[in-house]
């Protein structure tokens, strides 16, 4: 089997929504409050939201990218530019059956290619504090911690923080 990374199309919406929703729940069930997880899944990974984000909205969003093997979408990622030289990896999720392989790296590499092509010299990502697997994944791929910030959708009573990490794109 050979994995292929490609831009997502409308026919991928349901599969992307399912992968991202289950991936988010699986990754954070031991780390984040259930209410926060469900708010985030509804906000970011509903089929309606994914459908609106399939296509690029440049420069801030390059559209979803998917990785597939034998015609089955196994993962999705997305990112865009946040400034003239700065890019952001917004999300990368894989089907539970393939999370231990290299498909996440293939998706990350696609986003890096897009950021470089847009003139980016650095790539940023936010990882929840305490997410050892996520932090380890990004550290192994050259990202360094920079600062701690309040997580997206976090309320004052949630006290949920993210670690901002950056990688230079030389």
C-alpha angles and dihedrals in degrees: 000000000000121000118225125197115206141154112279121250131204092266088063096059099097093045093048091049091050095047094046095044095048092040092053093047093047095046097050108028091104094039110042136044113267092237092056092048093051093046089053095046092050093045099046111018109038113124089246092055093044090050090054091050101046092096124058121263098193137246097008098042128032093191127251119310119202135197118215139179122198090353095305118119107229102172147008137206139172143184145148146182122301095179141357093287103012127089131186130214100214100182146350122180134167135199110266092245093062106034094112096057134077098269092102089057091051090054092046089050090054092053090048089053090051093048092049092048089053091053097263120155097180137039124209131197135178119222125182113252108256094029095126095174093051095044090047092050092053096041089053088055097051103270118141127201114252111167146342119243138173109275122248112270090012114143124211090257093050096063090199116161135187130210112229111216130185137198125194113230104216 
